[in-house]
Amino acid sequence: MLRALAHAAHTRSSEIPVPQRDPFYNPPLSFHQEKPGTILRSRQLSHESLQTVFSFKQNLKSVHQLLFRTTDALDQPIATVVTVMVPFHANMSRLLMYNPIENADFIECAISYTLRSGSKEISKTTPLEMLLMEGYLMSGMVVAATDYEGPQSGYGNGKLEGQALLDATRALMTSQEITGVSASAEIQIHGYSAGAIPASWALQLQSTYAPDIRYIGAVIGGTLVDMEPNLHFLLEHSKDCQEALAVLVGLANSDPEFDQFLQSSIRPDKQNLIDSLRHSCLDMAGRRDCQQFDSLFTIPDFFNQSVTQRMFRENHLGLGSAPSSSIPILMYHASKDGTILYQPAYNLYKNWCARGSTIHFLTDTTSDHRDLALFGLSNAINFVLDRFNGVPIGSSCSEETVVNPLVKPRNFTKFIISLVKQGSFLLGFPVGPGIL
């Protein structure tokens, strides 16, 4: 125990280079000739290189990062990174593609950087996400987290993010000699809130962009579906008004035409808001008075302009292919969500079900958007474990309404056990099944 406490009371590691100054992030000159999903570069980090809350290091069996080729929203080749976490006593045939929340328009907020010990204290969300990923790691599965926004930090661009996740999966499937992940591993995906964007779009794009990829299950929660009414809601009725502008800036980062239009339409005295978002992570920018977002634009009908409408249409989830019926999906959403509108997510569930998808939709009647990220995790882990264990979900859609997912005894038990074990992981105990 004394050794564990000494481990916990570590001093902060030396700072690591930011992505812009780290050669690992720069693809080879000829990378555009490679197929999407090709591994361009790899490195193995220290098994204690990742951090969680209060900069506590995580004791994993191994940690790897892969730079791989993918495709942006304009169908141009780009390269991004996936971080692979292998727990002790891992089942290398079980892979979870976990998509942490990254509400950011800045490359220094990339998951592959903010997860690492020695990174700038630029994000409060990523260390908390490490705690959530531990829930899967302690169950023995390999967990991979993708820089799904790409090098442009294209926050909110569904095509960009979904393709990045699909190509990260492709990269993992050819990484056995590097990571140890089996080439025949069963794969599932999980994403909540901003993390649900790559997860849900990967489900929509899989049949056309990556038919070679097979997921055996997926979990998406707090899912953004119809961008236009949600941005109106954020600007007019939500304390998370900054999110609306952050999404617009992310779309601009990924689309030069829209970027030019946004820059020409923003009021000069509001330009500082865009500059701030492009140089910080949203969760560290400080909450702003929403009155600052009144009259952002020099034109009163910015949302109705053709280029803006194009961006909304291209990023409206559900207009493309429905997920295959062979991929069981858990969707969960808080009916009182004050950030991501509930009704469009429920409508998406109905839409996909009508087109043959297999979905269980859970409505939480008491949680808010942030609470459900935590309270919904145990239910998500149990869903994923059931899929890996071959438990049938049925061939049709279903829905349920609960006060809170933790009212289910199985979820509550998993939640309590996770809390106890996570305390030991903070003290430096190995992360994995059967450790405690």
N, C-alpha and C positions, 0 to 999 in steps of 0.2 A: 504493500500500500504506500509506503514511504517513497518507493521508486516511482510509483504512478503519480503521486503528488508532485514530486520533483519534475517529472515530465510535464505536468500541467502548468507549473509555474515557470515556463520557459520565457526567455526573452524573445522579442520579435526578430524574425529572420531579416537578413540583409535584403534590401529591396531588389526585386527582379526587374528586368527591363520591360517597359510597356510594349505592347504589340508593334507600335510604329518603329521601335528601335530594336526589335528582336528579329534577327535574320530568319528564324524558324518560320515566321509568318509569310515570308516572301517566296512565292512559287518559282520553280525553274522557268527560264525564258520560254521553253518549248512546252509548257504545261497545257496550253490550249489544244495541243494535238492529242492529248490523252482522253480516254473515255470518262464520262461522269462517274464518280465513285473511286477513281484511281488514287491510290495512296502516293503522294508526291514526296513526303518526308515524314519521319517518325522520330520520336525521342522517348526514352524512359526517364521519368522523374523519380525522385526519392519516394519511398513508400510513405513518408510522412510529409509530403510536399503540399497537401491540400489542407485548407483550414475551415473551421466553422466559427460559431459565435465566439467573441472575445479573442479571436486569433488562435484558438486551440487547434493544434495539429491533429489530423486523423491518421490512425495507425492502420493502413491498408497493406495487403500483401504486395500489390504493385500498382503503379499509376503510369499510364502511357498517354501520349498525345500524337494524333495523326493529322497531318495537313493533307487535304484531299481536294480533288477537282470537283466542282459542281457547276451549276448554271444559274445565272441571275434572272431577274424578272424580264429582261430584254433579250433573253436567250443567248447571252454572252458568257464565255467561260470565266469563272472566278475560282478562287481557292479559299477554303475556310478550315477550321480546326474542330476536331472532336476529342474530348478528354475521356479516357477509359479508366474506370475504377474497378479493381479486382479485389474482393474481400478475401479474407482467410477462409479456407474450406469452400471455395467457390465451386459452383456447378458451371463449368465453362460452356455448357450447352444451353444455358438460359441467359438471354441478353435482354435488358430493358433499356430502351432509348428514352431517357428521361430528359424533359425539356424545362430547365429552370426558368423562372420569370426573369426576363431582361427587358425592363422598360427603359430603353436608352437609344439615343441617336449618336453615340460616341464609342469609338472602337476600344477605348480603355475600359469599357463596361463589359467587354466580351467575357463569357463564362470561363473560357480557358485561361484567362488572366486573373479575374477576380476570385476564382476558386483557390488560387495558389497562395501559399504562405509567402509573405514578402511583397505581395502586390500592394499598391496604394490602397488606403482605406477609402475607396471611392464608391462602394456599394454596401448598403446594409442588408439588401435582399439576398445576395448570393450566399453568405455564411448561413443564413437561416435555411436556404434551400439545401445546403449540405446536410443539415439535420433531417430534412424530409427524405433525402436520398438514402440516409442511413437506414431508414425503415426497410428499404429494398435490399440494401447491402447486407443487413443482418439476417436476411432470409436466404442469402447465399447466391444471389444472381449477380452477374456482371452488370454494371450500370455505366452507360455512356451519355455524356452531356455535350451537345453540339452548339457551336457558335452559329446558330441558325440565321442570324441577321446578316452574316457575311461581312466582308471587309468594308462595305459601304455603310454598315449599321442601318440597314433598311427596315427599321422597326415597323411592323404592321403589314408588310407586303407579303401576302399569303403565298403567292407563287414562289417567290424567292425563298421564303422560310421552309415551305413544304419540300421543295426540291433539295434544299440543303440537308434536311433530315433524311430524305430518301437516299441521297448520295452518301451521307455518313453511315447509314445502314449498309450500303454496298461496300464501303471501305472496311467496315468491321467484319464483313463476311469473307474478306480476303486477308485478314490480319492475323491468322493463327500463328504464324511464325514470329510475330511481333508481340501480340497481346495474349496469345493462348486461347482466344475465343474460337470455338469449334466452327468450321466452315458450314456445318449443318445445324448450327444452333437455332433453337426456337426464339422468336423475337416478338416483343411487345413494345408499345409506346405509351407514354404518359405525358400529359401537359395540362397545366391549369393556368387560367388567366392569359398572360402574354405567352406562356408556354403552350397553351392550347392552340395558338395560331399555327405553329409548324406542325403540331400533331394532327390537327383537324385537316389542314391542307394536304398533308402527306396522305391521309386517308382518301381525300378527294382526287389527288393526282396519281396515286399509285398505279392504277390500271392503265394509264396512258404514258406516264413518264418512266415508271419503274416496274413493269409487269414481272420482272425477274425477282422482285422482293415479295416475300410472303410474311405477313404479320399474323400471329395467332390470337391477338387480342389488343385492345386499345382502350385507354382511359382519357377522356377529355372533360374538363370542368371549367366553369366560368368562361364559356366560349363566346368570343366575338364573332358575330355572324354578319350583320348588316351595318356597315360602318357609318353611313350617313346619319340615321336617326340616333345612333349611339354617340356620335361626336356632338350633335345638337344637344343631347341629354347632358353630356359631360360639361359643356360650356354653359348651359342654362340652369341646371338643377343639381349639379354634383359638386362636392368638395374636391373631387379629383379633376378639376378643370384643366390642370396642366397636361393631363393625359391626352386630351384632344389635340393640343398643339404638338405634343410629342409624336403622335401618330402621323400628323400632317408632315412634320419634318422628316420622319422616317420614310414616308412615301416619297418625299422630295429627294432624299438621299439615294433612293433606288431608281429614280426616273428623272433624267435631266429636263425634259419638257415641263414636268410638273414643278420641278425645283425653280426653273426660270419664272414660271407663273406665280408661284408662292412668293418669291423674292420681289417681284414687281408689284405684288398686291398688298404686301404687309405695310402697315403704316410705319414711317421712319422711327417714330418714338416707341414702337413695339419691336424693332429689330433686335434689341438686346435680349428679348425672350428667346428668339431663335438661336442667337449666339450662345446663350447660356445652355440650352439643351444640347447643342453640338459640342459642348466642352465639359459635360458632367453627366453623371447618372441621375435619372429622375428622382430616385429615392434619397439622394443626397443634395439635391438642388434647393431644398427648403420649400415648404408649402407657401405658395403665393396667394395673395388676396385675389379671389376670382374676378373682382372688378377690373383688375389689370387686363383681363381678356375680353372685356367689352370693346366693341368696335376695333377689332384686330386689323381689319382690312380696309383698304381705300375704296373698295367697291362693296355695296351692301349685299350683293347676291353671290358672294364668292363660291358658296357650295353649289350654286346652280350653273356655274360656268362649265363649258363643254369639257375642258381638260380635267376639272375636279370631278365631274360626273363620270368621266372615263375611269379615273382612279377608284372611285366608289364601286363602279360596276365590275371592274377587274378584280376587286378584293372582296366581293360579296360571296361569302361561303354558301354553297348549296346550288349554285348555278351550273356547276360542272357535274362530273360523274359522281354517283353515289358510291359509298364504300361497298366492297364486295360482301355478300352475305356470309362468306367464309371467315370474316373478321368480326368476332363478337366485340361489341363496344359498350362501355359504361360511360354515360353522360351524366354529370351532376351539376346542379345550379341552384343558387339561393333565390327564392322567389322575391326576396327583398333586396337583392343585389343593387347597390347604389353606384356601381361602376360599369358593369357589363349588363345590358338589359336582358331580362329573363325571357320575355316572350319570343324574341327572334330565335333564341336557342331552342326553346320548346317547338317552335315552328320548324326548325331544321330537323329535329328529331322526327316529327311527323312526315316531313318531306322525304328524308332518307328511308324511313320505314316504308312509305308508299312505293318506293322504288327498289325494295327488296333487301335493305340492310337489316342487320340483326343488332338491336340496341336495347339496353335497359336504361331508362331515364329516371333519375332520382331527383326529386324536388325537396330542398331543405326550406322549411318555413320560418326559421328563426335567425339563422346566421346571416352575417353580411359577407361581402365579397372576400375580405381578408380572412375572416374567421374560418370560412369553409375550406380555404387552402390547407389548414391544419386539421380541422374536424373531419374532413372528407378523406384524409389520407389512409386511415386504417381500412375503410371500406374499399378504397382503390387497391391497396396491397392485397387484401383478401380476394378481390376479383382477379388480379393478376396471378396470384398463386393458384387459384382454381383453374385458370386456363392452362398454366404450366402442368398442373396435375391431371389434366384431362377431364375435369368436371364439366358436364354438358350444360350449356346455357339455354338450350332450346333453339328453335328455328324461327321464332317470331319476336316481335317487339313487345316490351312490357314497360310499365312505369309504376312508381310508388312515390308517396309523399310522406316525409318523416319530419318530426320536430327538429331532429339532429341525427346525423348518421351514427353517432355514438350511442344512441338508445338501443341499437342492436347489440346484444351481449357479446357476440364474436368480435365486433369492431371495438367495443369498449375494452375487452380483454387485451386485444392487440395493442391498443393505444397505451394502456398502463404498462404493459411489458416493454414497449418501445421507450417510454419515458425512463424507466429504470435502467435499461441497457444504454441509452444515450448518455446518461450520467457517467457510466463507466467509460464510455468511449471518449468523453471529454478529458478523462484522467489518463488517457493513453493506452487503455486496453485495446487489444486487436479487434478490429471490426469484422464480424462474420458470424455465421450460425454456430451454435454449440460452444461459444466462447465462455459464456456465463451460465 
